[in-house]
């Protein structure tokens, strides 16, 4: 397995998020993985992250992450992202509307010994809420 942080981040988005692959979680995330998601939720460990992911999945079963740009240096990386999906359940405090959404974000990662150790994610929640709110 290529332990580079770029490869780990590629797997994080392609397998753990976009393919919802639970088996890959243990291969990519360190046991002490610290995660802070766009929605402000903080988790610890692979199971904590799975809980966050499953909450997002319940709100948008087709939630998709597209890596726009990735810059990495040794054990640290920054990623620019595009998130898309259909709003089916509570997301950002708003009950499901069925609307398609698209918003931008960024994430900052660290790694050690071939696993991701932390991720801090920022998303354009203002833009997301504007898309999900009923017109005034």
C-alpha positions in Angstrom: 0.0 0.0 0.0 1.3 3.5 -0.9 1.3 5.3 2.5 1.6 8.8 0.9 -0.9 11.3 2.3 -2.1 12.1 -1.3 -3.0 8.5 -1.8 -4.7 8.2 1.6 -6.8 11.3 0.8 -7.7 9.9 -2.6 -8.9 6.7 -0.9 -10.7 8.7 1.9 -12.9 10.5 -0.7 -13.3 7.7 -3.3 -13.8 4.8 -1.0 -14.8 5.9 2.5 -17.1 8.7 1.3 -18.2 8.2 -2.3 -18.4 4.4 -2.2 -19.4 4.2 1.6 -16.9 1.4 2.0 -16.7 0.4 5.7 -13.9 -2.1 5.1 -11.6 0.7 3.8 -12.2 2.8 6.9 -9.8 0.6 9.0 -7.2 0.7 6.3 -7.2 4.5 5.9 -7.9 6.0 9.3 -5.7 5.8 12.3 -7.3 4.5 15.5 -7.0 7.9 17.1 -8.3 9.8 14.0 -9.6 13.2 14.9 -12.2 14.7 12.6 -14.0 18.0 12.6 -16.7 18.1 9.8 -18.3 21.0 8.0 -21.4 20.8 10.2 -19.2 21.5 13.3 -19.3 18.0 14.6 -16.1 16.6 16.1 -15.4 12.9 16.3 -12.6 10.6 17.4 -11.6 7.2 15.9 -12.9 5.3 12.9 -16.3 4.6 14.6 -16.8 8.2 15.5 -16.1 9.2 11.9 -18.5 6.5 10.6 -21.2 8.0 12.8 -20.7 11.4 11.2 -20.6 10.0 7.7 -23.8 8.0 8.3 -25.6 11.2 9.5 -24.6 12.9 6.2 -25.6 9.8 4.3 -29.1 9.8 5.9 -29.6 13.4 4.8 -28.2 12.9 1.3 -27.8 9.3 0.3 -26.0 10.3 -2.9 -23.6 12.7 -1.2 -20.5 13.0 -3.4 -17.1 14.6 -2.8 -15.1 15.8 -5.8 -11.5 16.6 -5.2 -10.8 19.8 -7.2 -7.2 20.4 -6.0 -4.9 18.7 -3.5 -1.6 20.2 -2.2 0.5 17.9 0.0 3.8 18.2 1.8 5.1 15.2 3.8 2.5 14.4 6.4 0.2 17.4 5.8 -2.2 18.2 3.0 -4.9 20.7 1.9 -7.8 19.8 -0.4 -10.3 22.0 -2.3 -13.6 20.1 -2.8 -17.0 20.3 -4.4 -19.9 18.5 -2.6 -23.1 17.5 -4.3 -26.2 15.5 -3.5 -29.9 15.5 -3.1 -31.4 16.7 0.2 -33.5 13.8 1.6 -33.2 14.2 5.3 -32.1 16.8 7.9 -29.0 18.6 6.8 -27.6 21.8 8.3 -30.7 21.8 10.5 -33.1 21.8 7.5 -35.6 18.9 6.9 -35.3 17.2 3.6 -36.5 19.1 0.5 -35.6 16.8 -2.3 -33.5 19.6 -3.8 -30.1 19.0 -5.5 -27.3 20.9 -3.8 -23.7 21.8 -4.7 -21.3 23.7 -2.4 -17.6 24.2 -2.0 -15.3 23.2 0.8 -11.8 22.7 1.9 -10.1 20.1 4.2 -6.8 19.9 6.0 -5.3 16.5 6.8 -2.4 15.1 8.7 -1.0 11.5 8.5 1.4 9.2 10.2 2.6 5.7 9.6 0.4 5.1 6.5 -2.9 6.3 8.1 -4.8 9.6 8.2 -4.6 11.0 11.8 -6.8 14.1 11.5 -9.0 16.1 9.2 -10.5 19.5 9.7 -13.2 20.4 7.1 -14.7 23.7 6.2 -17.7 23.9 3.9 -19.7 26.8 2.5 -22.7 26.2 4.8 -24.2 29.6 4.0 -24.3 28.6 0.3 -25.7 25.2 1.2 -28.5 26.7 3.4 -29.5 29.2 0.7 -30.0 26.3 -1.7 -32.0 24.3 0.8 -34.3 27.0 2.2 -37.6 27.6 0.6 -37.8 30.8 -1.5 -39.0 33.9 0.4 
